[in-house]
Amino acid sequence: MNLQPLATAVHRAYTADLAPEDFYRMLRLRVDVFVVEQQCPYPELDGRDLETATRHFWIDAGGTQVLGYLRLLEDADGTYRIGRVCTAESARGMGLGKKLMRAAVAEVRKSPTVLSAQTRTVDFYRSFGFLECGEPYEEDGIPHVDMHRDPERVTGLTR
């Protein structure tokens, strides 16, 4: 099945505005990628999805399958936190992650933003103005590094 024509629009919603079926498909993709595919049993449902300020960004295949997803949180200090960025295995290589990140970066505009990146994805996040901060560490058996985006220094991105 060719998913390219179906995977065009980035959707965005607060948790309270999500249809239960859509929310289920988002959570299912996250579990499929982070728990099953990466063989990483961890508490995927951390409670932050239910916070009133949590925003979900996704791309779907005609409303039947979520192909790409990310979550945008707002921390108590006003910093935004991007996380749970994932793409269905069947939809990789279509640029969906880039579309999702563009939408999230446009949403936060000039606000400080952080994320925890798997080290193999650092260059991807650098292309959106994120820089490493701190030393690499292991989380659930996967190497990670914290990254931040200082909007005052972001120019000439290679998106």
N, C-alpha and C positions, 0 to 999 in steps of 0.2 A: 504494500500500500504506500503510495506517495503522499507524505504528510506535508510537503512544502506548501501547496496552495492553501491548506487549512490553517497553518501556523503563522498567522500574520499579525494579529492584534494582541497587544499587551493589555490585560485586564487588571484593574486595581480596585480593591475594596477593603474596608475595615471588616473585622471579623463579624460584627453584629449585622452587617449588610450582606453576608454571604449566604447563598442557598446551601442547605445542608449537603446536598449532593456534590456541589463544587468543592466545599470544604473537605469532604471525605476524599475526593479525588486528589486534592492537594496533599493531604496527609498520607495518602496511599503512595504517591510518588516519592515523598520524602522517606518513608520507610523502605520502599523498594530500592532506592539509591543508597541511603546512608546506613541502613541496618542490614538489608539482605545482600545487595551487590558488594558493598564494601566490607561485609562480614564484621560489622561493628555493633554488637548489642549494647545499646546505651539508651537512656531515657529520652527518646525522641520527643515525647509530649511533656514539655517542661513547664507548662502553665502560662507561658508568655503569649501564646496564640490568643488567649482569652482577654488580654489587657485591652482596654478601650482604644488605646492609640495604635495598636498593632495594625499594620497594613500588609495585605497580601498582594503580590503581583504574580500573574500567571499567563501562560499562553496555552491554549487548548486546541484540540483537533475537533472542531465543530461541536463543542460542548460535550463530547463523549469521553475524552481522555486529556488529562493535564500533561503537557509535553515539557514544560519548563516552569520553574517556580522560584521565587525568593520572598523572604519575609523582611519587613522593615519595622524595627522596634524603636521606641523613643525611651531612652534611659532617663532616670530621675534628674540628672544634671542638664538635660536638654540635648545631649549628644544622641545622634541617630546610630543605629546598629543594624547593618545588613547581615543577614544570615540565611542558612538553609538554601543556598543557591544550588539548584540542581536541574538537570535535563534528563528526560527519559532516554534510555539507551538507544531506542529506535529513532530518536530525533536529534542525536548528536551530530555536530558538523553543519548544522543549518543556521548557526548564528543566533540561536534563541537566548543564550546566556548574555550575549552582548545587548540584545534588545531589552532584556529585563534589567540589566545594569544601567543602561541609558535612562530607562524610566525611573529607576530608584534614585539615581544621581540628580535627575531633573526635579524630582520630588523634594529632595533635601536642599537643593540649591546651594546656598553659601553656608550651610550649617556644618559644624564638625561632625564627621562620620567615621565610624570604626567598623572593623570586621575581623574575624579570625579565619585566616586562609590556610587551606592545605598547602604545603610548601610547593607542590607541583603546579599550583594555580597562581602563584605570585605574579608572574608576568601579565596574566590576564587582568588582574586587579590594578597593576601598575598602569595599564593603558587607560584607566579611569581616574588616575591621579592619586591612587593610594600608595603609601610608602610603608615599608616595614618599620615597626617600632618594637624594640626588644629583641630578645634572642628566640630562635626556634625552640619549640617544645613539643612533646608528644601528648596527644589527647586521644584516648581510646585506641591506642596503637597506631595512630596516623600522625606524621609530622605536620605541625602547624606553625604559623607565625602570626602575631597580631599586626594589623595594618591600620593606618589612619589616613584620612583625606583632609588636608588643610586647604580649604577653598581659596585662601589668599594666595597660595602658591601654584594653583592649578592653571596651567596654560598649555596650549598646543597639544591636547590629548590625541592619541592615535586610534580613536574609536573607529 
